[in-house]
Amino acid sequence: MAEIQRMARREQITVGEWARRVLREARSRRSGGDPERKLKAIRKAATYSFPTADIEQMLAEIERGYLE
């Protein structure tokens, strides 16, 4: 904590403001990942054909499963 206080004092800002700045910088540096890799995963997932149903039907089946 003392080190953080020194760094904030050096920049003439509060510890709270220093923390907000550092967190914003870290968030902006954080990569969202490789877009090509994400697109590849989406394209692959789209090739599958899983059984599905109307949401009301699925919820009813789930509910029946709880009761059994």
Helices and strands as residue ranges (DSSP letters): H 2-10, H 15-29, H 35-46, H 55-67
